[in-house]
Amino acid sequence: MEGKKILVVDDDLAFCEMLTEILSAEGAEVLVCHDGQSGLDTAFANHPDIVLFDVMMPGISGLAALEQLRADAWGKNIPALLLTNVSEPGAIASSIENGPPTEYLLKIDWTLDQIAEKIKTILAKTQ
């Protein structure tokens, strides 16, 4: 992941800190935001290689932020990974259909190292 820019948008501070540590050790530049609006602003200003959105956040949800990202010419093709602790298959399915490339993970089913590997896999597909 050397030289890749990864944006993590999640209101779980401990999760962000631990994931940032893992991704930074792999050589990635990690940008972190804790709400959907600042995540969108950061995405548009920095054009990361991938964006991770927590689905449930205060203010603008990850799904709403992803929808706004997909409405942008640059944002419509950026890889995105939706993360949540709650299974929301209907809402997730429509987000994935409306803006590939998007994938969805239940955080409780994945370790941080596995999430980092998934990010690596997604980024490898976009090169």
C-alpha positions as a Python dict, from the first residue, in 0.01 Angstrom:
ca = {
    (1, 'M'): (0, 0, 0),
    (2, 'E'): (307, 218, -28),
    (3, 'G'): (211, 565, -148),
    (4, 'K'): (-166, 502, -139),
    (5, 'K'): (-397, 753, 22),
    (6, 'I'): (-675, 598, 231),
    (7, 'L'): (-963, 793, 385),
    (8, 'V'): (-1131, 637, 689),
    (9, 'V'): (-1463, 798, 787),
    (10, 'D'): (-1583, 643, 1114),
    (11, 'D'): (-1704, 780, 1447),
    (12, 'D'): (-1535, 497, 1641),
    (13, 'L'): (-1213, 668, 1750),
    (14, 'A'): (-1040, 352, 1875),
    (15, 'F'): (-1120, 167, 1550),
    (16, 'C'): (-978, 456, 1345),
    (17, 'E'): (-663, 476, 1556),
    (18, 'M'): (-590, 102, 1533),
    (19, 'L'): (-666, 78, 1160),
    (20, 'T'): (-452, 387, 1093),
    (21, 'E'): (-161, 224, 1274),
    (22, 'I'): (-187, -91, 1061),
    (23, 'L'): (-231, 93, 730),
    (24, 'S'): (46, 344, 805),
    (25, 'A'): (285, 58, 883),
    (26, 'E'): (211, -67, 528),
    (27, 'G'): (322, 268, 387),
    (28, 'A'): (-20, 422, 326),
    (29, 'E'): (-111, 780, 399),
    (30, 'V'): (-422, 761, 617),
    (31, 'L'): (-670, 1046, 649),
    (32, 'V'): (-932, 1013, 924),
    (33, 'C'): (-1265, 1188, 971),
    (34, 'H'): (-1531, 1116, 1230),
    (35, 'D'): (-1845, 1229, 1050),
    (36, 'G'): (-1987, 1208, 701),
    (37, 'Q'): (-1963, 1577, 611),
    (38, 'S'): (-1597, 1616, 704),
    (39, 'G'): (-1533, 1285, 527),
    (40, 'L'): (-1689, 1420, 208),
    (41, 'D'): (-1498, 1747, 235),
    (42, 'T'): (-1172, 1557, 287),
    (43, 'A'): (-1245, 1319, -2),
    (44, 'F'): (-1312, 1603, -245),
    (45, 'A'): (-1007, 1800, -128),
    (46, 'N'): (-759, 1510, -122),
    (47, 'H'): (-884, 1254, -379),
    (48, 'P'): (-786, 940, -185),
    (49, 'D'): (-733, 605, -358),
    (50, 'I'): (-1010, 444, -148),
    (51, 'V'): (-1271, 565, 102),
    (52, 'L'): (-1400, 364, 398),
    (53, 'F'): (-1735, 480, 534),
    (54, 'D'): (-1896, 366, 857),
    (55, 'V'): (-2264, 328, 772),
    (56, 'M'): (-2407, 466, 1097),
    (57, 'M'): (-2264, 803, 1202),
    (58, 'P'): (-2409, 1118, 1353),
    (59, 'G'): (-2512, 1383, 1102),
    (60, 'I'): (-2464, 1253, 750),
    (61, 'S'): (-2457, 872, 751),
    (62, 'G'): (-2198, 678, 556),
    (63, 'L'): (-2467, 579, 305),
    (64, 'A'): (-2571, 941, 249),
    (65, 'A'): (-2206, 1048, 219),
    (66, 'L'): (-2141, 772, -33),
    (67, 'E'): (-2443, 882, -234),
    (68, 'Q'): (-2308, 1239, -248),
    (69, 'L'): (-1962, 1110, -336),
    (70, 'R'): (-2107, 906, -624),
    (71, 'A'): (-2285, 1216, -761),
    (72, 'D'): (-1946, 1376, -828),
    (73, 'A'): (-1753, 1311, -1151),
    (74, 'W'): (-1440, 1211, -960),
    (75, 'G'): (-1625, 1029, -681),
    (76, 'K'): (-1839, 807, -901),
    (77, 'N'): (-1550, 565, -962),
    (78, 'I'): (-1347, 580, -642),
    (79, 'P'): (-1336, 245, -460),
    (80, 'A'): (-1542, 255, -142),
    (81, 'L'): (-1577, 15, 145),
    (82, 'L'): (-1883, 38, 370),
    (83, 'L'): (-1827, -77, 728),
    (84, 'T'): (-2090, -137, 992),
    (85, 'N'): (-2170, -337, 1303),
    (86, 'V'): (-2533, -380, 1200),
    (87, 'S'): (-2664, -585, 909),
    (88, 'E'): (-2860, -351, 680),
    (89, 'P'): (-2881, -551, 356),
    (90, 'G'): (-3153, -344, 183),
    (91, 'A'): (-2985, -6, 222),
    (92, 'I'): (-2643, -148, 149),
    (93, 'A'): (-2760, -332, -162),
    (94, 'S'): (-2899, -15, -320),
    (95, 'S'): (-2577, 176, -245),
    (96, 'I'): (-2366, -92, -404),
    (97, 'E'): (-2590, -111, -711),
    (98, 'N'): (-2590, 266, -759),
    (99, 'G'): (-2217, 322, -746),
    (100, 'P'): (-1966, 53, -804),
    (101, 'P'): (-1698, -17, -705),
    (102, 'T'): (-1840, -50, -354),
    (103, 'E'): (-1806, -335, -107),
    (104, 'Y'): (-1963, -395, 231),
    (105, 'L'): (-1822, -552, 549),
    (106, 'L'): (-1971, -625, 889),
    (107, 'K'): (-1697, -507, 1127),
    (108, 'I'): (-1780, -778, 1379),
    (109, 'D'): (-1694, -1047, 1122),
    (110, 'W'): (-1351, -904, 1030),
    (111, 'T'): (-1033, -836, 1225),
    (112, 'L'): (-845, -512, 1163),
    (113, 'D'): (-572, -706, 983),
    (114, 'Q'): (-833, -869, 758),
    (115, 'I'): (-984, -527, 680),
    (116, 'A'): (-634, -403, 588),
    (117, 'E'): (-588, -704, 358),
    (118, 'K'): (-926, -636, 197),
    (119, 'I'): (-819, -276, 132),
    (120, 'K'): (-497, -404, -25),
    (121, 'T'): (-695, -639, -249),
    (122, 'I'): (-931, -362, -361),
    (123, 'L'): (-643, -124, -433),
    (124, 'A'): (-458, -392, -632),
    (125, 'K'): (-762, -426, -860),
    (126, 'T'): (-759, -51, -936),
    (127, 'Q'): (-397, -27, -1051),
}
